[in-house]
Amino acid sequence: MDMYEDYENILTELKTHSHFRDLKDFSDKDEKYIYYRGKKLLNLSSNNYLNFADNKSLTQEFLEQIGCKYSFGSASARLLTGTLPVYKELETLLADLYGKEACLLYNSGYHANIGISSALNKKGDIIFSDKLNHASIIDGMQLSQGKFFRFPHNDMDALEKLLIRERENYKNAFIVTESVFSMDGDISDLRKIVELKKKYDCGLIIDEAHAFGVFGEKGLGVAEVLGLIDDVDLIVGTFGKAVGSMGAFVTGSRTLIDYLINKSRSFIFSTALPPVNIAFTKWIIETQISKTLQKRRRMLEIAKSMGSSSHIIPVIVGENKDTVDLCEVLFHNGYFTLPIRPPTVPAGTSRLRLSLTCEIEESELAVLKEKIHENLLVKQAK
Ligand SMILES: Cc1ncc(COP(=O)(O)O)c(C=O)c1O
């Protein structure tokens, strides 16, 4: 059949350019380790920043406390019969932590971002989005009825020029940015963005997916560190990363949250997360994150010594094949890393995205640093 041939050709093309993705067979994961191809490896490719996922003793502690109280399926969307007390308790907890009027849970960060941008950005409205924002933000804008512009990554002059040129042509405007960028590990210039948002009468949405749980004394993210929470209209955070659970939240004014409850399709038309999962997220936020402050600080210090302002450390290699080869070298030295390739990152910037987790000791990274250094030197000499 021609259709299959067409798809086969696309796959062959991906394989030719080392772009083909496949699912790996891990035999197990245990806090900072992952078991793969018969080896126990230090996992440098997860978002399990605080080691709360893949943590058997923590899971046991939680399950012993809750027993059979919460089910493993909600069997309903939130707006139908899917809102048990624990959902609202988690929403209230988060709204209170941020000092916001309201909060809404989503099934994932992907659901949150596509649901928020697509609903808020109506016909005649505009979103200004950092070029490196996550695919879910881009997809949300593409699904919306409004227009969007992508400004060069973290380039505040370019953003201001765009605002001067375009803002007055639209009714409502939002600026949207990640705080810690997922692939580059750098941090957006939130102070300047807040200044521009005020000057040009825009709303501001910050995606703290990679910062929630990690940055700030309370673990609320970069906006907490900078004292800017009150200046942000909507803060998005996810539970699938530092919290070691699943799901996401957005917190902001009662008006915006009510609007999302009524208009955000990825919220409305999807079964709510299992109550047990919501209860786990709540338990982690209430009882565990505050215990990690010292470890988080140490993790960020290690990252700093490796040249990154966050726990995500990009090692740009360039070509796809060289990146895959470097991962293989690291595998043989006890590290699990993954090549990040286009279209996830721009062509020619294939990289390792090293992500630290807070139980990793600096000494465990010595061989990794050595091997990366050797490899990049050989490449330069070529
Ligand atoms: C910045 C950012 N936002 C949102 C998401 C999506 O979150 P989730 O994995 O919960 O769907 C990701 C996922 O990696 C992300 O990096």
The ligand as an SDF file (V2000), in Angstrom:
LIG
                    3D

 16 16  0  0  0  0  0  0  0  0999 V2000
    9.0800   23.8310   29.9930 C   0  0  0  0  0  0  0  0  0  0  0  0
    8.1620   22.6570   29.9310 C   0  0  0  0  0  0  0  0  0  0  0  0
    6.8450   22.8610   30.0500 N   0  0  0  0  0  0  0  0  0  0  0  0
    5.9800   21.8320   30.0000 C   0  0  0  0  0  0  0  0  0  0  0  0
    6.4100   20.5380   29.8330 C   0  0  0  0  0  0  0  0  0  0  0  0
    5.4240   19.4280   29.7670 C   0  0  0  0  0  0  0  0  0  0  0  0
    5.2220   18.8930   31.0250 O   0  0  0  0  0  0  0  0  0  0  0  0
    4.6760   17.4180   31.1910 P   0  0  0  0  0  0  0  0  0  0  0  0
    5.8330   16.4970   30.9820 O   0  0  0  0  0  0  0  0  0  0  0  0
    4.1000   17.3940   32.5620 O   0  0  0  0  0  0  0  0  0  0  0  0
    3.6440   17.2050   30.1260 O   0  0  0  0  0  0  0  0  0  0  0  0
    7.7630   20.2810   29.7340 C   0  0  0  0  0  0  0  0  0  0  0  0
    8.2260   18.8730   29.5970 C   0  0  0  0  0  0  0  0  0  0  0  0
    9.3220   18.5200   29.4760 O   0  0  0  0  0  0  0  0  0  0  0  0
    8.6660   21.3610   29.7690 C   0  0  0  0  0  0  0  0  0  0  0  0
    9.9750   21.1620   29.6360 O   0  0  0  0  0  0  0  0  0  0  0  0
  1  2  1  0
  2  3  1  0
  2 15  2  0
  3  4  2  0
  4  5  1  0
  5  6  1  0
  5 12  2  0
  6  7  1  0
  7  8  1  0
  8  9  2  0
  8 10  1  0
  8 11  1  0
 12 13  1  0
 12 15  1  0
 13 14  2  0
 15 16  1  0
M  END
$$$$
